[in-house]
Amino acid sequence: MKKLKELWMHNNRLTQLPWDIKELKLHELDVRGNDGLGVAARLFVGKELRELEGWLSEFEFGSDKQDSIKVMLVGEGTFPAPSPFPPSSPTH
């Protein structure tokens, strides 16, 4: 998996992005067509992919930025869309 550069998981039934994505050194991640991901159901390339990896790290380790990132991804409405990220990180 170290040489994996592109990961296409489009048009599936994903509802969460796996935490391990940030550990892969991808150049492209395609999760378009996964309605369960909400706004995160898109093509991540270059800078956007690095930002996604950073967001996943923020959610995994927790920080002051966590709430801001959550608002950016899912909004502040009374009926927010479900988060595309897992509720908690796996334990190692």
MODELLER restraints for C-alpha pairs under 7 A, 6 or more apart:
rsr = mdl.restraints
at = mdl.atoms
rsr.add(forms.Gaussian(group=physical.xy_distance, feature=features.Distance(at['CA:2:A'], at['CA:24:A']), mean=6.83, stdev=0.5))
rsr.add(forms.Gaussian(group=physical.xy_distance, feature=features.Distance(at['CA:4:A'], at['CA:26:A']), mean=6.45, stdev=0.5))
rsr.add(forms.Gaussian(group=physical.xy_distance, feature=features.Distance(at['CA:5:A'], at['CA:25:A']), mean=6.69, stdev=0.5))
rsr.add(forms.Gaussian(group=physical.xy_distance, feature=features.Distance(at['CA:5:A'], at['CA:26:A']), mean=4.37, stdev=0.5))
rsr.add(forms.Gaussian(group=physical.xy_distance, feature=features.Distance(at['CA:5:A'], at['CA:27:A']), mean=5.12, stdev=0.5))
rsr.add(forms.Gaussian(group=physical.xy_distance, feature=features.Distance(at['CA:5:A'], at['CA:28:A']), mean=6.56, stdev=0.5))
rsr.add(forms.Gaussian(group=physical.xy_distance, feature=features.Distance(at['CA:6:A'], at['CA:26:A']), mean=5.75, stdev=0.5))
rsr.add(forms.Gaussian(group=physical.xy_distance, feature=features.Distance(at['CA:6:A'], at['CA:27:A']), mean=5.87, stdev=0.5))
rsr.add(forms.Gaussian(group=physical.xy_distance, feature=features.Distance(at['CA:6:A'], at['CA:28:A']), mean=4.75, stdev=0.5))
rsr.add(forms.Gaussian(group=physical.xy_distance, feature=features.Distance(at['CA:6:A'], at['CA:29:A']), mean=5.99, stdev=0.5))
rsr.add(forms.Gaussian(group=physical.xy_distance, feature=features.Distance(at['CA:7:A'], at['CA:28:A']), mean=6.34, stdev=0.5))
rsr.add(forms.Gaussian(group=physical.xy_distance, feature=features.Distance(at['CA:7:A'], at['CA:29:A']), mean=4.98, stdev=0.5))
rsr.add(forms.Gaussian(group=physical.xy_distance, feature=features.Distance(at['CA:7:A'], at['CA:30:A']), mean=6.34, stdev=0.5))
rsr.add(forms.Gaussian(group=physical.xy_distance, feature=features.Distance(at['CA:8:A'], at['CA:29:A']), mean=5.89, stdev=0.5))
rsr.add(forms.Gaussian(group=physical.xy_distance, feature=features.Distance(at['CA:8:A'], at['CA:30:A']), mean=4.63, stdev=0.5))
rsr.add(forms.Gaussian(group=physical.xy_distance, feature=features.Distance(at['CA:8:A'], at['CA:31:A']), mean=6.48, stdev=0.5))
rsr.add(forms.Gaussian(group=physical.xy_distance, feature=features.Distance(at['CA:9:A'], at['CA:30:A']), mean=5.80, stdev=0.5))
rsr.add(forms.Gaussian(group=physical.xy_distance, feature=features.Distance(at['CA:9:A'], at['CA:31:A']), mean=5.04, stdev=0.5))
rsr.add(forms.Gaussian(group=physical.xy_distance, feature=features.Distance(at['CA:10:A'], at['CA:30:A']), mean=5.74, stdev=0.5))
rsr.add(forms.Gaussian(group=physical.xy_distance, feature=features.Distance(at['CA:10:A'], at['CA:31:A']), mean=4.39, stdev=0.5))
rsr.add(forms.Gaussian(group=physical.xy_distance, feature=features.Distance(at['CA:10:A'], at['CA:32:A']), mean=4.79, stdev=0.5))
rsr.add(forms.Gaussian(group=physical.xy_distance, feature=features.Distance(at['CA:10:A'], at['CA:33:A']), mean=5.39, stdev=0.5))
rsr.add(forms.Gaussian(group=physical.xy_distance, feature=features.Distance(at['CA:10:A'], at['CA:34:A']), mean=6.39, stdev=0.5))
rsr.add(forms.Gaussian(group=physical.xy_distance, feature=features.Distance(at['CA:11:A'], at['CA:32:A']), mean=6.32, stdev=0.5))
rsr.add(forms.Gaussian(group=physical.xy_distance, feature=features.Distance(at['CA:11:A'], at['CA:33:A']), mean=4.21, stdev=0.5))
rsr.add(forms.Gaussian(group=physical.xy_distance, feature=features.Distance(at['CA:11:A'], at['CA:34:A']), mean=5.39, stdev=0.5))
rsr.add(forms.Gaussian(group=physical.xy_distance, feature=features.Distance(at['CA:12:A'], at['CA:33:A']), mean=6.77, stdev=0.5))
rsr.add(forms.Gaussian(group=physical.xy_distance, feature=features.Distance(at['CA:12:A'], at['CA:34:A']), mean=5.47, stdev=0.5))
rsr.add(forms.Gaussian(group=physical.xy_distance, feature=features.Distance(at['CA:13:A'], at['CA:34:A']), mean=5.47, stdev=0.5))
rsr.add(forms.Gaussian(group=physical.xy_distance, feature=features.Distance(at['CA:13:A'], at['CA:36:A']), mean=6.61, stdev=0.5))
rsr.add(forms.Gaussian(group=physical.xy_distance, feature=features.Distance(at['CA:14:A'], at['CA:34:A']), mean=5.54, stdev=0.5))
rsr.add(forms.Gaussian(group=physical.xy_distance, feature=features.Distance(at['CA:14:A'], at['CA:36:A']), mean=5.86, stdev=0.5))
rsr.add(forms.Gaussian(group=physical.xy_distance, feature=features.Distance(at['CA:14:A'], at['CA:37:A']), mean=6.46, stdev=0.5))
rsr.add(forms.Gaussian(group=physical.xy_distance, feature=features.Distance(at['CA:15:A'], at['CA:36:A']), mean=4.32, stdev=0.5))
rsr.add(forms.Gaussian(group=physical.xy_distance, feature=features.Distance(at['CA:15:A'], at['CA:37:A']), mean=4.96, stdev=0.5))
rsr.add(forms.Gaussian(group=physical.xy_distance, feature=features.Distance(at['CA:15:A'], at['CA:84:A']), mean=5.81, stdev=0.5))
rsr.add(forms.Gaussian(group=physical.xy_distance, feature=features.Distance(at['CA:16:A'], at['CA:37:A']), mean=6.14, stdev=0.5))
rsr.add(forms.Gaussian(group=physical.xy_distance, feature=features.Distance(at['CA:16:A'], at['CA:84:A']), mean=4.26, stdev=0.5))
rsr.add(forms.Gaussian(group=physical.xy_distance, feature=features.Distance(at['CA:16:A'], at['CA:85:A']), mean=4.92, stdev=0.5))
rsr.add(forms.Gaussian(group=physical.xy_distance, feature=features.Distance(at['CA:16:A'], at['CA:86:A']), mean=5.74, stdev=0.5))
rsr.add(forms.Gaussian(group=physical.xy_distance, feature=features.Distance(at['CA:17:A'], at['CA:84:A']), mean=5.88, stdev=0.5))
rsr.add(forms.Gaussian(group=physical.xy_distance, feature=features.Distance(at['CA:17:A'], at['CA:85:A']), mean=5.41, stdev=0.5))
rsr.add(forms.Gaussian(group=physical.xy_distance, feature=features.Distance(at['CA:17:A'], at['CA:86:A']), mean=6.92, stdev=0.5))
rsr.add(forms.Gaussian(group=physical.xy_distance, feature=features.Distance(at['CA:19:A'], at['CA:56:A']), mean=6.61, stdev=0.5))
rsr.add(forms.Gaussian(group=physical.xy_distance, feature=features.Distance(at['CA:19:A'], at['CA:89:A']), mean=6.99, stdev=0.5))
rsr.add(forms.Gaussian(group=physical.xy_distance, feature=features.Distance(at['CA:22:A'], at['CA:53:A']), mean=4.75, stdev=0.5))
rsr.add(forms.Gaussian(group=physical.xy_distance, feature=features.Distance(at['CA:27:A'], at['CA:45:A']), mean=6.09, stdev=0.5))
rsr.add(forms.Gaussian(group=physical.xy_distance, feature=features.Distance(at['CA:27:A'], at['CA:46:A']), mean=6.19, stdev=0.5))
rsr.add(forms.Gaussian(group=physical.xy_distance, feature=features.Distance(at['CA:28:A'], at['CA:44:A']), mean=5.79, stdev=0.5))
rsr.add(forms.Gaussian(group=physical.xy_distance, feature=features.Distance(at['CA:28:A'], at['CA:45:A']), mean=4.70, stdev=0.5))
rsr.add(forms.Gaussian(group=physical.xy_distance, feature=features.Distance(at['CA:29:A'], at['CA:43:A']), mean=5.94, stdev=0.5))
rsr.add(forms.Gaussian(group=physical.xy_distance, feature=features.Distance(at['CA:29:A'], at['CA:44:A']), mean=5.07, stdev=0.5))
rsr.add(forms.Gaussian(group=physical.xy_distance, feature=features.Distance(at['CA:29:A'], at['CA:45:A']), mean=6.56, stdev=0.5))
rsr.add(forms.Gaussian(group=physical.xy_distance, feature=features.Distance(at['CA:30:A'], at['CA:42:A']), mean=6.21, stdev=0.5))
rsr.add(forms.Gaussian(group=physical.xy_distance, feature=features.Distance(at['CA:30:A'], at['CA:43:A']), mean=4.40, stdev=0.5))
rsr.add(forms.Gaussian(group=physical.xy_distance, feature=features.Distance(at['CA:30:A'], at['CA:44:A']), mean=6.18, stdev=0.5))
rsr.add(forms.Gaussian(group=physical.xy_distance, feature=features.Distance(at['CA:31:A'], at['CA:41:A']), mean=5.15, stdev=0.5))
rsr.add(forms.Gaussian(group=physical.xy_distance, feature=features.Distance(at['CA:31:A'], at['CA:42:A']), mean=5.32, stdev=0.5))
rsr.add(forms.Gaussian(group=physical.xy_distance, feature=features.Distance(at['CA:31:A'], at['CA:43:A']), mean=6.06, stdev=0.5))
rsr.add(forms.Gaussian(group=physical.xy_distance, feature=features.Distance(at['CA:32:A'], at['CA:41:A']), mean=4.60, stdev=0.5))
rsr.add(forms.Gaussian(group=physical.xy_distance, feature=features.Distance(at['CA:32:A'], at['CA:42:A']), mean=4.30, stdev=0.5))
rsr.add(forms.Gaussian(group=physical.xy_distance, feature=features.Distance(at['CA:32:A'], at['CA:43:A']), mean=6.10, stdev=0.5))
rsr.add(forms.Gaussian(group=physical.xy_distance, feature=features.Distance(at['CA:33:A'], at['CA:41:A']), mean=6.34, stdev=0.5))
rsr.add(forms.Gaussian(group=physical.xy_distance, feature=features.Distance(at['CA:34:A'], at['CA:41:A']), mean=5.58, stdev=0.5))
rsr.add(forms.Gaussian(group=physical.xy_distance, feature=features.Distance(at['CA:35:A'], at['CA:41:A']), mean=6.57, stdev=0.5))
rsr.add(forms.Gaussian(group=physical.xy_distance, feature=features.Distance(at['CA:37:A'], at['CA:84:A']), mean=4.71, stdev=0.5))
rsr.add(forms.Gaussian(group=physical.xy_distance, feature=features.Distance(at['CA:38:A'], at['CA:81:A']), mean=6.89, stdev=0.5))
rsr.add(forms.Gaussian(group=physical.xy_distance, feature=features.Distance(at['CA:38:A'], at['CA:84:A']), mean=6.92, stdev=0.5))
rsr.add(forms.Gaussian(group=physical.xy_distance, feature=features.Distance(at['CA:39:A'], at['CA:73:A']), mean=6.77, stdev=0.5))
rsr.add(forms.Gaussian(group=physical.xy_distance, feature=features.Distance(at['CA:40:A'], at['CA:84:A']), mean=6.60, stdev=0.5))
rsr.add(forms.Gaussian(group=physical.xy_distance, feature=features.Distance(at['CA:58:A'], at['CA:66:A']), mean=6.22, stdev=0.5))
rsr.add(forms.Gaussian(group=physical.xy_distance, feature=features.Distance(at['CA:59:A'], at['CA:66:A']), mean=6.20, stdev=0.5))
rsr.add(forms.Gaussian(group=physical.xy_distance, feature=features.Distance(at['CA:60:A'], at['CA:88:A']), mean=6.96, stdev=0.5))
rsr.add(forms.Gaussian(group=physical.xy_distance, feature=features.Distance(at['CA:60:A'], at['CA:89:A']), mean=5.37, stdev=0.5))
rsr.add(forms.Gaussian(group=physical.xy_distance, feature=features.Distance(at['CA:74:A'], at['CA:80:A']), mean=5.98, stdev=0.5))
rsr.add(forms.Gaussian(group=physical.xy_distance, feature=features.Distance(at['CA:74:A'], at['CA:81:A']), mean=5.62, stdev=0.5))
rsr.add(forms.Gaussian(group=physical.xy_distance, feature=features.Distance(at['CA:74:A'], at['CA:83:A']), mean=6.32, stdev=0.5))
